């Protein structure tokens, strides 16, 4: 995708991608620049898949009366280490799904795949490098590396997140109100994000959050 396809980059990172200075998602994520344009993700990761995890109707009282919207929970990934999670809201289901997909693209992280299980041979990329834990609301999810061939010992929602991330073998354990799909999915994503940032200094994480919120 380029300016000729209707995309006109508005950010520094977008312009670098359009000009060919950055030609991989790994370079984009390591650039230190925040992802703010879904179109640059489309160009760098054309094989990105998406999975709708949950659709709910939410109601809110306003001065003009009761307002109904749809909330959609989506996970995106390329089954090769890249995964993103997001929620989207809109008056229409289709609009909520598309918003969630676009936000999910901006939340992409690079999961460090490996063979972290003591039962496995080194050098693989079928699982995680180390144990990771994530929280969302009352839900806590723990992901442990597993040897090749075990598969995913996980409930349906964490399984879908892990599959799109490219994790083939893992043990998972969850606590809290796991019937809440949104928190279960987000906790799984947060666990993968914590695995990604486990070796990133705290001051760098804080700076990255500040850049994204600007």
URRAHU-V295657 format. One record per helix or strand of 3 or more residues. SS is the DSSP state (h for helix, s for strand). FROM is the first residue (numbers start at 1). TO is the last residue. Records with the same first field share a line. If there is no record, write none. Layout:
SS: FROM-TO ; FROM-TO
This chain:
h: 3-5 ; 12-18 ; 25-30 ; 38-44 ; 93-106 ; 156-165 ; 181-197 ; 202-213
s: 49-62 ; 65-77 ; 82-90 ; 132-136 ; 139-145 ; 170-175
